[in-house]
Amino acid sequence: MSQKSEAQVLDIRGVNHAYGDLKVLKGVDLQVAAGEVICLLGPSGCGKTTLLRLIAGLEVLQQGTISIAGSTVASSSAHTPPEKRGIGFLFQDFALFPHLSVLENTAFGLVSIRSREERNNRAMEALKRVGMSAYAKSYPHQLSGGQQQRVALARALAPRPSIVLLDEPFSSLDTRLRSQVRDETLHVLKHSGVATVMVTHDPEEAMFMGDRIALMNKGVIVQVDGPVNLFYRPVNAFVATFFSDVNRIEGVVCQGKVATPFGALDAQHIQDNTVVDVLFRPDSLRLDIAQCDIHGVIGEVTASRMLVGSTLVHLRLEYCAPSCPMHVHARISGRFPHPDGTKLCVSLDPDDVFIFPIEDGDEHDCQPCCDVAGQNAGLNCPVSAHVPAGQGL
Ligand SMILES: Nc1ncnc2c1ncn2[C@@H]1O[C@H](COP(=O)(O)OP(=O)(O)OP(=O)(O)O)[C@@H](O)[C@H]1O
């Protein structure tokens, strides 16, 4: 390993990787600091596992460099084998050896320690950290899924690695156990001060676990940021739609504005005639049994469904009807008392709206349309759709 003086524990620069003609990673840069948990998130096939395998050394790097704790472990001319990279692994299926006890499993990666007693002490220390020391003599088949996961975490941490790599570590656990185990895992990782890279395809899990999230799409990191910025300051429609359901209105910027049922929204930063997505989350809509002012539009409840702690309300907006029928979802906290068919005033806080040019959209000429009051507003008539979370646009 060649020496470098890098402040970050993990430093990935300019990584490109292909399987035959399939370009899987395209110019990936990523840095991870000690004690930081970073989640690689993205749709199936975007390249998360390939990136993790390259960091681990399970895949030979084709282009770029990967440095760990200041040493280059992979480049076009160097490949440090996985066992010499100072990495701990935690896989989906935990990969515990069935014929070894919990203590023996945990001590497995400590071969560099000659003294058996010292190895066992170190393994016990790791088991204590995850609350499993009382099970040291048990075998994996005698443990629950959550206990097996804790042993696997102890085994990953026992050699005191600089980085732990976790590949969908909670996916084999049922929903209730999963939230408990991931909470415990987060505390253990943060307490140990190790740098962590975790692959997940679940946005909520990434937000729960990650100090930062690298959101990937088609082999590229689209945005790497803290969960709050990803949620409230998405760089494009893909990011905005990945973390929650959104309502989508397609419109055209005319005179620096885009027409919506909630009034003409400011889009000065986008060129006139550009086709745009206007995106807003269901919980950004306000529903009132009251007269609408210029910022609201009448909506008829077509259905409502109680979810955990909130209700999703389906609404048909009376906007330019029948030429622009609009279906939107609102999410209100707790129970929704109104039956289907109720007419409500639906309004939207303009600060909760994201407007992005549609990347492959054609330019449209501005055509006269109607405003909230049904008058000609000189703006294009938009169309609406609802985008489920995790799909991306
Ligand atoms: N060994 C391989 N040989 C050929 N193609 C591969 C190989 N491994 C992965 N791929 C392809 O590379 C692309 C990226 O795969 P990768 O497993 O990195 O994605 P991912 O984001 O982890 O997906 P998932 O969430 O479904 O696991 C996919 O199209 C996959 O089919």
The ligand as a Tripos MOL2 file, in Angstrom:
@<TRIPOS>MOLECULE
LIG
   31    33     1     0     0
SMALL
NO_CHARGES

@<TRIPOS>ATOM
      1 N1        -20.6120   -9.5430  -11.7800 N.pl3     1 LIG1
      2 C1        -21.3980   -8.8770  -12.6200 C.ar      1 LIG1
      3 N2        -21.3720   -9.1360  -13.9390 N.ar      1 LIG1
      4 C2        -22.1470   -8.4570  -14.8210 C.ar      1 LIG1
      5 N3        -23.0190   -7.4830  -14.4500 N.ar      1 LIG1
      6 C3        -23.1150   -7.1930  -13.1460 C.ar      1 LIG1
      7 C4        -22.3030   -7.8800  -12.1730 C.ar      1 LIG1
      8 N4        -22.6150   -7.3610  -10.9470 N.ar      1 LIG1
      9 C5        -23.5550   -6.4170  -11.1660 C.ar      1 LIG1
     10 N5        -23.8510   -6.3050  -12.4740 N.ar      1 LIG1
     11 C6        -24.7910   -5.3650  -13.0790 C.3       1 LIG1
     12 O1        -24.3570   -4.0640  -12.7460 O.3       1 LIG1
     13 C7        -25.4440   -3.2080  -12.4430 C.3       1 LIG1
     14 C8        -25.2750   -2.6470  -11.0530 C.3       1 LIG1
     15 O2        -25.3850   -3.7180  -10.1160 O.3       1 LIG1
     16 P1        -25.2720   -3.4720   -8.5490 P.3       1 LIG1
     17 O3        -25.4550   -4.8020   -7.8950 O.co2     1 LIG1
     18 O4        -24.0420   -2.7150   -8.2570 O.co2     1 LIG1
     19 O5        -26.5380   -2.5310   -8.3010 O.3       1 LIG1
     20 P2        -27.2990   -2.2170   -6.9460 P.3       1 LIG1
     21 O6        -27.5660   -0.7600   -6.9680 O.co2     1 LIG1
     22 O7        -26.5520   -2.7420   -5.7820 O.co2     1 LIG1
     23 O8        -28.6560   -3.0180   -7.1410 O.3       1 LIG1
     24 P3        -29.5740   -3.7990   -6.0580 P.3       1 LIG1
     25 O9        -30.1460   -2.7390   -5.1520 O.co2     1 LIG1
     26 O10       -30.6170   -4.4440   -6.9150 O.co2     1 LIG1
     27 O11       -28.6790   -4.7730   -5.3540 O.co2     1 LIG1
     28 C9        -26.6920   -4.0480  -12.6200 C.3       1 LIG1
     29 O12       -27.2100   -3.8040  -13.9030 O.3       1 LIG1
     30 C10       -26.1840   -5.4700  -12.5060 C.3       1 LIG1
     31 O13       -26.9950   -6.3490  -13.2680 O.3       1 LIG1
@<TRIPOS>BOND
     1     1     2 1
     2     2     3 ar
     3     2     7 ar
     4     3     4 ar
     5     4     5 ar
     6     5     6 ar
     7     6     7 ar
     8     6    10 ar
     9     7     8 ar
    10     8     9 ar
    11     9    10 ar
    12    10    11 1
    13    11    12 1
    14    11    30 1
    15    12    13 1
    16    13    14 1
    17    13    28 1
    18    14    15 1
    19    15    16 1
    20    16    17 2
    21    16    18 1
    22    16    19 1
    23    19    20 1
    24    20    21 2
    25    20    22 1
    26    20    23 1
    27    23    24 1
    28    24    25 2
    29    24    26 1
    30    24    27 1
    31    28    29 1
    32    28    30 1
    33    30    31 1
@<TRIPOS>SUBSTRUCTURE
     1 LIG1         1 GROUP 0 **** ****
